[in-house]
């Protein structure tokens, strides 16, 4: 799911940056820039979650090599932060983009 949110966020970011001049004038540009910040937070959150998954796999392998059997592996703290950035940034970006579209009409 994280990769899909990052794909949607990067697509929305690319389209709105590319066609910014066609979308609206300078009146509501602040709301559009706020949506860009939300989408960038989504991409950063995805990177943190992805790197957290890699770290979890490394920790699992090291724990299984050290002690075969049952191992308790804790997730890195920055992985939780990445999840919040991923979900919160996407919601914030989409809400700001919807408000921008509503005000532009």
Secondary structure, 3 states (H helix, E strand, C coil): CHHHHHHHHHHHHHHHHHCHHHHCCCCCHHHHHHHHHHHHHHHHHHHHHHHHHHHHHHHHHHHHHHCCCCCCCCCCHHHHHHHHHHHHHHHHHHHHHHHHHHHHC
